[in-house]
Amino acid sequence: MNKKNIEKIKMPIKKGDTVVVISGHNKGKKGRVLKSFPCTQQVIVEKVNFIKKHSRPTQQNQKGGIIEKEAPIHISNVALFNEKLGEITKAKYVVSGNSLVRVCKKSGDQI
């Protein structure tokens, strides 16, 4: 698929949210979302899903070698975590004034 043909999809999880991995080999790990990719519906979560990348020696990295970094995870494999309740929750949008606000479905707190 071309990126030009794909429209931006509304994602329930955004940059800065705390999430829990609910499936896969990283199941149960918590982390903060560092980056989101709406076109592919993936997110990069801090300290989760590490891959090893081999890099060639360059002027910035004289030695080269193997670098560990986070890889993207599909949003169906992560769930939003509410720190006040200490459990997984979903987000819904509520109109307050002239703007849309994300609200926790279980407690009603603003996210």
C-alpha positions in Angstrom: 0.0 0.0 0.0 1.1 3.5 -0.7 1.2 6.0 2.1 -0.5 8.5 -0.2 -3.6 6.2 -0.5 -3.9 5.6 3.2 -5.8 8.1 5.2 -5.0 9.0 8.8 -6.9 6.7 11.1 -8.1 8.0 14.5 -6.1 6.2 17.1 -7.3 5.7 20.7 -3.7 5.7 21.9 -1.5 8.7 21.6 2.1 9.9 22.3 2.8 10.2 26.0 0.1 7.7 27.2 1.0 4.8 29.5 0.1 1.5 28.0 0.3 -2.2 28.9 1.2 -4.9 26.4 -1.7 -7.4 26.4 -0.4 -10.0 23.9 2.9 -11.3 22.5 6.3 -12.1 24.0 6.3 -8.8 25.9 2.9 -9.4 27.6 2.4 -7.6 30.9 5.1 -4.9 30.4 4.2 -1.3 31.0 5.6 1.7 29.2 5.1 5.2 27.8 4.3 5.7 24.1 7.2 7.4 22.5 5.8 7.7 18.9 2.7 6.7 17.1 2.2 5.8 13.4 -1.5 6.3 12.5 -1.1 5.0 8.9 0.2 1.6 10.0 -1.7 1.6 13.4 1.5 1.0 15.3 3.1 2.6 18.4 6.6 2.5 19.8 6.6 1.8 23.6 9.5 2.8 25.9 11.6 -0.2 27.0 9.3 -2.8 25.2 9.9 -4.9 22.1 13.7 -4.5 21.6 15.4 -5.4 18.4 19.1 -5.6 17.5 20.2 -3.5 14.6 23.7 -4.0 13.0 25.3 -0.7 12.2 28.3 0.0 10.0 31.1 2.3 11.2 30.5 5.9 10.4 32.0 9.2 11.5 29.5 9.6 14.3 29.8 6.0 15.4 33.4 5.0 14.8 33.1 1.4 16.1 29.8 0.4 14.6 28.4 -2.8 16.1 25.0 -3.9 17.3 22.5 -1.4 18.6 19.4 -2.3 20.6 16.3 -0.1 20.0 12.5 -0.3 20.4 10.5 -1.6 17.5 6.8 -0.7 16.7 3.9 -2.8 18.1 0.4 -2.9 16.6 -2.2 -1.0 18.7 -4.3 -4.1 19.0 -1.6 -5.6 21.2 -1.5 -2.7 23.7 -4.2 -1.3 26.1 -4.4 2.1 27.8 -3.4 2.0 31.5 -5.1 4.3 34.1 -2.5 5.0 36.8 -5.1 6.3 39.3 -7.1 3.1 39.1 -4.1 0.8 38.5 -5.8 -1.1 35.7 -6.5 -1.3 32.0 -9.2 1.0 30.6 -10.6 2.4 27.4 -10.9 6.0 26.3 -14.0 7.8 25.0 -14.4 11.3 23.6 -16.6 13.8 25.4 -17.4 17.3 24.2 -16.6 19.9 26.8 -17.0 23.5 25.8 -15.8 23.8 22.2 -13.3 20.9 22.3 -13.2 17.1 22.4 -11.6 15.6 25.6 -10.5 12.0 26.1 -12.1 10.5 29.2 -11.5 7.2 31.0 -14.6 5.0 30.6 -14.3 3.4 34.1 -13.6 6.4 36.3 -14.6 9.4 34.1 -11.3 11.1 34.7 -9.7 13.2 31.9 -6.7 11.5 30.2 
